[in-house]
Structure formats: structure tokens, C-alpha cells
Amino acid sequence: MADDDKALGLAAVFPTADMGDGVRFVSAVLGLEPTFVDGARWAQFDLGGARLALAAGAESSGAAQVMVKVADVAAVGERLAAAGYDVAGPVTGPHEVRLSVTGPDGWSVVVYEPR
């Protein structure tokens, strides 16, 4: 593997029906406020090098997911597709370029590159 298609970070993403309720819950559990909130669509909490995010609306897949940060999302997408995995995207969002890949057990991983 090339250096530009290795993972740089990892985060868990959980869907929430109501961002305010989700943020209040996670804040109560962790004992800290979110480090980033993007309206009613996204919130993230950073703690000791780990990240937990909440997604709502169009940002949510409706299921818990893992997000993997990379330097070159296109290179990773090509590698995953060449390995025979089902890759959807890339999609350009306001803060990142991302793709989704489905594994053999049916769960998906979001691979993203910050913009």
C-alpha cells in the first residue's frame, strides 16, 4: 500500500433522530460538550484521540458506522473496488470527500478525506 491510502484516523458514527437530544445524551455520558456541531445534521466529540460522531437527516445512513480518515479517498476507492468490494461514491460534502464501502457481512464503512 502507498502511504496516501492508509488510514489516518477512525471514528464511530451513530444515527440520531434529533440532534439536540443526541448531543445532550452523549454529553451526559462523556461529561463533555461536542467539539464540533454542524446544525441539525452532524456533531462530534473528541476524547483522548478517539472520535464519536452523531449524524442526522441526509448525513445518516440509519445505522451505526465506522468512519476512516485517509489522505487520498480516490486512491482508497480504487484499491477497494479492485479488491472486489462494493464502493459507492465519492460524494463531496461541505467538509469532506467520502465514499462508502460494503463489507462481506453487509455493514458499511465510510472512508473520507477532509477538504
C-alpha positions as CSV (number, residue, x, y, z in Angstrom):
1,M,0.0,0.0,0.0
2,A,1.1,3.5,-0.7
3,D,1.3,6.0,2.2
4,D,-1.5,8.1,0.8
5,D,-4.1,5.3,1.1
6,K,-3.5,4.2,4.7
7,A,-5.9,5.1,7.5
8,L,-5.1,8.3,9.4
9,G,-7.9,8.2,11.9
10,L,-11.0,6.3,13.0
11,A,-14.4,7.4,14.3
12,A,-17.7,5.7,15.3
13,V,-20.8,7.3,13.8
14,F,-24.3,6.8,15.4
15,P,-27.6,7.9,13.8
16,T,-29.8,10.2,15.8
17,A,-33.4,11.2,15.1
18,D,-33.0,14.5,16.9
19,M,-29.6,16.2,17.1
20,G,-30.3,18.1,20.2
21,D,-31.4,15.0,22.1
22,G,-28.5,13.0,20.8
23,V,-26.0,15.8,21.8
24,R,-27.5,16.1,25.3
25,F,-27.3,12.3,25.8
26,V,-23.7,11.9,24.6
27,S,-22.6,15.0,26.5
28,A,-24.1,13.5,29.7
29,V,-22.4,10.1,29.1
30,L,-19.0,11.6,28.3
31,G,-19.2,14.6,30.6
32,L,-18.1,17.0,27.9
33,E,-19.5,19.2,25.2
34,P,-19.1,18.4,21.5
35,T,-16.0,19.7,19.7
36,F,-17.9,20.4,16.5
37,V,-21.6,20.8,15.6
38,D,-22.9,21.4,12.1
39,G,-26.5,22.4,12.7
40,A,-29.0,19.6,13.0
41,R,-27.0,17.3,10.7
42,W,-23.7,16.4,12.5
43,A,-22.0,16.6,15.9
44,Q,-18.7,15.1,17.0
45,F,-17.0,14.5,20.3
46,D,-13.2,14.1,20.6
47,L,-11.7,12.4,23.6
48,G,-8.2,11.1,24.0
49,G,-7.6,10.6,20.3
50,A,-10.9,8.9,19.7
51,R,-13.9,10.4,18.0
52,L,-17.6,9.7,18.4
53,A,-20.0,11.4,15.9
54,L,-23.7,11.8,15.6
55,A,-25.4,12.0,12.2
56,A,-29.0,13.0,11.4
57,G,-31.1,13.6,8.3
58,A,-29.3,13.1,5.0
59,E,-25.9,12.7,6.8
60,S,-27.2,9.5,8.5
61,S,-27.3,6.0,7.0
62,G,-29.7,5.0,9.7
63,A,-27.2,2.5,11.1
64,A,-24.0,2.8,13.2
65,Q,-20.9,3.0,11.1
66,V,-17.2,3.4,11.3
67,M,-15.5,6.3,9.5
68,V,-11.9,6.1,8.4
69,K,-9.9,9.2,7.6
70,V,-7.5,9.0,4.7
71,A,-5.2,11.4,2.7
72,D,-6.4,10.2,-0.7
73,V,-10.0,8.9,-0.8
74,A,-9.8,8.3,-4.6
75,A,-6.8,6.0,-4.2
76,V,-8.5,4.1,-1.4
77,G,-11.7,3.8,-3.5
78,E,-9.7,2.4,-6.4
79,R,-8.0,-0.1,-4.2
80,L,-11.2,-1.3,-2.6
81,A,-13.0,-1.6,-6.0
82,A,-10.1,-3.6,-7.4
83,A,-10.3,-5.9,-4.4
84,G,-14.0,-6.6,-5.4
85,Y,-15.8,-4.6,-2.8
86,D,-19.0,-2.6,-3.5
87,V,-17.9,1.1,-3.4
88,A,-20.4,4.0,-3.6
89,G,-19.2,7.4,-4.3
90,P,-17.2,9.5,-4.0
91,V,-19.5,12.2,-2.7
92,T,-18.3,15.8,-2.0
93,G,-19.8,17.2,1.2
94,P,-19.2,20.6,2.8
95,H,-16.3,19.4,4.9
96,E,-15.0,16.2,3.2
97,V,-15.0,13.9,0.1
98,R,-16.3,10.5,1.1
99,L,-17.2,7.1,-0.2
100,S,-18.9,4.1,1.3
101,V,-17.8,0.5,1.0
102,T,-19.8,-2.5,2.0
103,G,-18.1,-5.5,3.6
104,P,-18.9,-9.2,3.2
105,D,-21.2,-9.1,6.3
106,G,-23.3,-6.3,4.9
107,W,-22.1,-3.4,7.1
108,S,-20.6,-0.3,5.6
109,V,-17.6,1.8,6.3
110,V,-17.3,5.5,5.3
111,V,-13.9,6.5,4.0
112,Y,-13.3,10.2,3.9
113,E,-10.7,12.9,3.1
114,P,-11.1,16.3,4.7
115,R,-11.4,19.2,2.3
